Amino acid sequence: MKYTKEERLDIGRRIYEGEFTRYEAAVKYGIGADCARDYMRLYRDLNSLPPPQPR
């Protein structure tokens, strides 16, 4: 699947905020876990946020 930039940022935001893990996002959106991590990093970097704290 291909997602728009807005969709990638939304997925990244949901991972960053802890709504689900990157592994759960990978299954839900049909992407790789590394891709999900990249979406989260994209969101984080565009919003100048610190790395998320481990749970």
Buried (B, 14 or more C-beta within 10 A) or exposed (E): EEBEEEEBBBBBBBBBEEEBBBEBBBEEBEBEBEBBBBBBBBBBEEEEEEEEEEE
